[in-house]
């Protein structure tokens, strides 16, 4: 086993999700603020049919984790677009 394999094995994490405590939040918008320390995502939902909106969740990330999130989001969007349009999975950078 190489050092890289050992590092990847050590990083693996089993994650459990309790749907009663962690509901899926639909986002009408996301505001992003950043500083030299990291990124904050404010998840926003509209309030009924009014012209008002409310922040329902805030997520803070280091810049390193924000970059990883951006890469994974692009990868997943490309996966769904590629399979829906062509039936094949295409990943573009």
N, C-alpha and C positions, 0 to 999 in steps of 0.2 A: 504494500500500500504506500503510495507516494505521500509527501507532505501535504500536497493540495487535497488529496482524497481525505486525509485525516482532518484537515481544517474544515472541509465541507461536512464531514460526518459530525464533528463537534458542534456545528452551527445548527443542525437540524433541530426542529422544535415541534412538538405535538401541540396543536392549538385546538381547543374545544370552543364551540359557540353555543350559548344558551339563547335560543330565539326569544324567550320571554324577557330576557334582560338586555338583549342587544338587537333591537328591531332594525330592519332595513329602512333607512331614511331616503326618501326621494328628494333630490336637489333640483330646485328651479334655477338656482344660480350658485356659483361658488366665488367668493371673494378671496383673493390671495394677497397676503402681505408678507414682506420679507425684511430681514435685517442681516447684519453680518453674522448672526448666530444661527439663523434658520428661517423656516417658512411656516406661516400659519394659514390654514385653510378654514374659512368660515362657510359652513354649509347652510344655505338659505332656502326657505320655503315661503311661498306666497300665503297670505292669510285670506282664505276664502276667495271670493270674487272681487275683493277690494284691491286697491293699488298699494297695499302695504305688504311688507315681507318681514320675516323674523329669522334670526340666526338660531338654528336648532341644534347645531353641533360645531365644535371647534377642534381642529386637529393640528397639533404642532409637530414639525419634523425638522431634523437636522438637514443641512444642505445635501449631505451624502445620501440620506434616506429619501429626500425629495427627488434626487436624480434617479435613484433606483425605482421609485414609484412612477416617475415619468416614463422610464424605459418600459416598465411592465404594462402601463396603460397603453402605450403605443403598440406593444406586442399583442395585447389582447384585442385592441381595436382592429389591428391588421388581421388577426386570426379570424374574427367574426366577419369582417368585410370580404376577405379572400374566400372563405368557404361559402358565403351566401351568394356571391357573384359568380364564381367559377366552379364551385364544388371542390376546389383545391385550397390548401392552406398556403398563403403567400406571406412571407415576412419581409418587409422592406425597412431599411434604416433611414 
